[in-house]
Amino acid sequence: MSEAFYSHARLYDLMFPGGGPAVDFYRANADRQGGRVLELGCGTGHKLIPIASDGHPCVGLDFSSDMLAEAQRKANGRGVAVEWMQGDMRAFDLGRTFDFVFIAANSLLHLHEAEDLVSCFRSVRRHLAPGAQFVFDVFNPSVRLLAEADGVRRPRASLSFVDPDRGKVSVDVAEIYDAPAQVTRGTWHLSTSCEPDFLVAPLEIRSIFPQELPLLVSLGGLRLVERFGDWSGRPFAVDTPLQLCICESA
């Protein structure tokens, strides 16, 4: 589950500040559905806090207590009420149903085994109210990019950021693609000019290929209603960056 990567919530938010079309998409869909909202793998609340600010009763579940603590701090700062819960998206029972459930930002890809993905989908199905919608987004795997994961440490200039305490932080990543497991195994290095590699953390992300995705969803008791290729609603195609999936109970 790459716990170490998410044990530094403040740095995570500086590296991935959130916002943008993904937030707009989930916010608009929550408004259309109405009612109660559940986000699995909610992190520090990038998407759920704006949804809650629109007046929806919201629950956020995450495996990391550090991320949840930062989410609570941010929600308190905005005067927004969200119920934050620590738990495992592979198997959970919240004792209630929701009108809109979502898993954003590739969070689903922390589940590496097919059995874990199916278990997650089955747990989601048990929490869907009549007429509810389940939405998730995962990247569309590129065989070319996966083949380039050769273990060499390379800079990720687009992820560099300024830490108020440390100054400019650079990010380097070394990745190897484990083809039999369909998992990219990475090591992330955060450094400053005065403190090289002050944080080194593993991050392992599964690939879900387009042909297997509907089968996994179906085994979880769900039906894939629609699949978009980006946040604008472009139809899914071979060259689109996302698999943005709209599901309902089968």
Phi and psi in degrees as a GROMACS rama.xvg file:
@    title "Ramachandran Plot"
@    xaxis  label "Phi"
@    yaxis  label "Psi"
@TYPE xy
57.3679  44.6966  SER-2
-58.8333  -39.7404  GLU-3
-61.2663  -34.0441  ALA-4
-63.4142  -31.0332  PHE-5
-102.614  13.3073  TYR-6
-90.4179  6.30085  SER-7
-128.584  72.8446  HIS-8
-62.8612  -37.634  ALA-9
-64.8991  -43.3496  ARG-10
-65.2585  -37.978  LEU-11
-58.2376  -45.2167  TYR-12
-66.5842  -32.0363  ASP-13
-70.5749  -35.3277  LEU-14
-78.6455  -35.4904  MET-15
-125.557  84.0469  PHE-16
-72.4524  -9.09671  PRO-17
78.9805  -164.747  GLY-18
81.777  -171.299  GLY-19
86.3952  -166.782  GLY-20
-65.9991  -26.9256  PRO-21
-64.1845  -44.1285  ALA-22
-62.5435  -44.0177  VAL-23
-60.1756  -40.9776  ASP-24
-63.4927  -51.3698  PHE-25
-67.7962  -35.2052  TYR-26
-64.2271  -44.0288  ARG-27
-66.2064  -39.4617  ALA-28
-68.9034  -37.1167  ASN-29
-63.3176  -39.113  ALA-30
-64.6907  -40.7764  ASP-31
-66.4359  -38.7336  ARG-32
-74.6297  -40.2546  GLN-33
71.465  176.328  GLY-34
76.5449  -155.45  GLY-35
-81.4273  144.864  ARG-36
-124.686  136.498  VAL-37
-126.469  127.317  LEU-38
-112.777  128.182  GLU-39
-98.2294  138.267  LEU-40
66.0641  46.4627  GLY-41
-73.0147  -16.4633  CYS-42
59.0909  -133.215  GLY-43
-93.4405  14.0078  THR-44
86.7865  21.4134  GLY-45
-50.959  -40.8214  HIS-46
-101.867  -33.6555  LYS-47
-75.0621  -35.2799  LEU-48
-63.4063  -45.3083  ILE-49
-60.9798  -37.2103  PRO-50
-64.8975  -43.5373  ILE-51
-64.3158  -33.1022  ALA-52
-67.085  -17.5248  SER-53
-83.0606  -2.03378  ASP-54
103.492  5.85042  GLY-55
-84.0921  136.248  HIS-56
-66.3039  122.999  PRO-57
-126.402  143.072  CYS-58
-125.127  132.935  VAL-59
-118.801  125.79  GLY-60
-114.873  133.623  LEU-61
-149.199  153.617  ASP-62
-77.2019  -25.9036  PHE-63
-96.2365  119.442  SER-64
-67.441  -30.6753  SER-65
-66.1555  -43.3125  ASP-66
-66.1414  -39.8438  MET-67
-65.7385  -38.2317  LEU-68
-63.2782  -39.6483  ALA-69
-68.6557  -38.38  GLU-70
-61.144  -42.9146  ALA-71
-63.7395  -41.2213  GLN-72
-61.7889  -44.1121  ARG-73
-67.0127  -41.5611  LYS-74
-63.9452  -42.7372  ALA-75
-60.4229  -40.2677  ASN-76
-64.6902  -27.3641  GLY-77
-97.2692  -0.614992  ARG-78
68.1506  33.8199  GLY-79
-111.287  134.12  VAL-80
-93.4117  121.046  ALA-81
-137.243  140.639  VAL-82
-91.208  110.09  GLU-83
-96.9857  133.134  TRP-84
-134.885  136.269  MET-85
-87.2929  130.838  GLN-86
-174.756  177.159  GLY-87
-111.636  120.745  ASP-88
-66.3326  -14.1822  MET-89
-68.7487  -29.7676  ARG-90
-158.702  112.504  ALA-91
-148.011  154.836  PHE-92
-142.937  104.91  ASP-93
-95.8999  -2.33733  LEU-94
71.3359  21.479  GLY-95
-160.151  168.209  ARG-96
-113.021  165.904  THR-97
-134.37  154.236  PHE-98
-89.7867  -21.0145  ASP-99
-146.411  120.715  PHE-100
-122.595  136.735  VAL-101
-146.49  154.842  PHE-102
-131.004  114.342  ILE-103
-109.69  166.661  ALA-104
58.0514  41.9875  ALA-105
65.1098  12.6821  ASN-106
-60.0204  -29.8767  SER-107
-61.181  -25.4356  LEU-108
-78.349  -0.450084  LEU-109
-74.7374  -11.4388  HIS-110
-92.5631  112.959  LEU-111
-92.9239  -30.0242  HIS-112
-91.3705  142.944  GLU-113
-57.8341  -37.1346  ALA-114
-62.7154  -36.2108  GLU-115
-70.0465  -39.2826  ASP-116
-63.8498  -44.5803  LEU-117
-63.9623  -40.7776  VAL-118
-61.6673  -40.8545  SER-119
-60.9965  -48.0069  CYS-120
-62.2314  -37.2471  PHE-121
-66.9139  -38.8171  ARG-122
-63.8525  -41.4215  SER-123
-59.0419  -47.3752  VAL-124
-57.1969  -39.0473  ARG-125
-66.6472  -18.2698  ARG-126
-103.489  6.9243  HIS-127
-90.1291  124.454  LEU-128
-71.7457  162.691  ALA-129
-54.6612  130.854  PRO-130
78.0082  6.25254  GLY-131
-72.8621  161.762  ALA-132
-122.561  139.853  GLN-133
-120.008  126.023  PHE-134
-128.695  139.228  VAL-135
-146.774  157.295  PHE-136
-128.188  134.642  ASP-137
-136.053  156.963  VAL-138
-72.6311  155.983  PHE-139
-89.4761  110.487  ASN-140
-59.8712  137.496  PRO-141
-108.009  117.42  SER-142
-60.3234  -36.3197  VAL-143
-62.2876  -47.0001  ARG-144
-67.908  -37.4701  LEU-145
-62.9339  -38.8409  LEU-146
-67.4164  -24.1532  ALA-147
-81.6881  -4.08279  GLU-148
-79.2616  86.3801  ALA-149
-108.513  9.51564  ASP-150
87.5608  -3.13253  GLY-151
-80.2592  133.804  VAL-152
-75.7624  124.884  ARG-153
-132.59  149.458  ARG-154
-73.2678  146.107  PRO-155
-114.446  82.0938  ARG-156
-60.0019  -33.3052  ALA-157
-67.4077  -15.9239  SER-158
-101.048  -2.06158  LEU-159
-63.5579  150.975  SER-160
-153.446  170.509  PHE-161
-107.974  120.926  VAL-162
-93.7404  124.63  ASP-163
-56.0362  -27.0774  PRO-164
-90.9655  -30.956  ASP-165
-109.779  -22.1528  ARG-166
94.04  -154.073  GLY-167
-69.2636  130.722  LYS-168
-114.419  126.945  VAL-169
-98.5688  153.302  SER-170
-124.809  124.26  VAL-171
-117.987  146.741  ASP-172
-136.076  134.933  VAL-173
-117.648  127.718  ALA-174
-132.653  145.963  GLU-175
-129.474  134.239  ILE-176
-94.3976  121.156  TYR-177
-93.0105  95.7166  ASP-178
-63.3552  -44.2104  ALA-179
-60.2511  -34.4779  PRO-180
-88.6789  -12.0957  ALA-181
57.7498  39.179  GLN-182
-125.256  129.704  VAL-183
-90.769  118.334  THR-184
-102.311  110.565  ARG-185
-116.353  157.47  GLY-186
-125.893  122.841  THR-187
-101.75  133.903  TRP-188
-119.738  121.312  HIS-189
-108.421  131.726  LEU-190
-142.453  153.687  SER-191
-120.719  171.601  THR-192
-62.7975  -27.8938  SER-193
-97.2144  -14.6729  CYS-194
-140.898  76.8819  GLU-195
-62.6836  138.031  PRO-196
52.3385  45.6888  ASP-197
-67.8649  -19.0965  PHE-198
-139.844  125.717  LEU-199
-126.92  121.739  VAL-200
-141.942  140.515  ALA-201
-80.1004  149.822  PRO-202
-144.759  119.497  LEU-203
-119.856  122.831  GLU-204
-126.348  130.194  ILE-205
-80.3772  155.238  ARG-206
-104.165  135.612  SER-207
-113.791  113.775  ILE-208
-80.0404  150.966  PHE-209
-55.6061  -35.5365  PRO-210
-74.9817  -30.2852  GLN-211
-83.0062  -20.5356  GLU-212
-60.9043  -49.6916  LEU-213
-60.5486  -33.3498  PRO-214
-66.3979  -44.247  LEU-215
-61.4526  -42.4465  LEU-216
-61.4296  -44.2716  VAL-217
-64.5807  -41.0412  SER-218
-63.1429  -24.3522  LEU-219
-85.5372  6.09638  GLY-220
81.0698  21.9283  GLY-221
-119.461  167.157  LEU-222
-126.304  129.152  ARG-223
-78.9558  110.839  LEU-224
-84.4834  -40.7769  VAL-225
-155.983  148.944  GLU-226
-134.739  119.016  ARG-227
-100.809  163.027  PHE-228
-103.609  -11.7772  GLY-229
-160.012  -178.581  ASP-230
-73.8019  -13.6684  TRP-231
-83.5579  -6.90981  SER-232
91.863  14.4776  GLY-233
-60.3678  136.162  ARG-234
-57.4965  143.863  PRO-235
-64.2259  135.082  PHE-236
-148.585  175.001  ALA-237
-59.9998  -29.8479  VAL-238
-103.452  6.88331  ASP-239
-82.6563  148.248  THR-240
-77.0057  -23.8919  PRO-241
-119.786  157.768  LEU-242
-115.072  97.8701  GLN-243
-101.33  104.789  LEU-244
-107.553  128.278  CYS-245
-106.486  121.366  ILE-246
-129.211  161.446  CYS-247
-145.547  171.566  GLU-248
-61.3345  141.178  SER-249
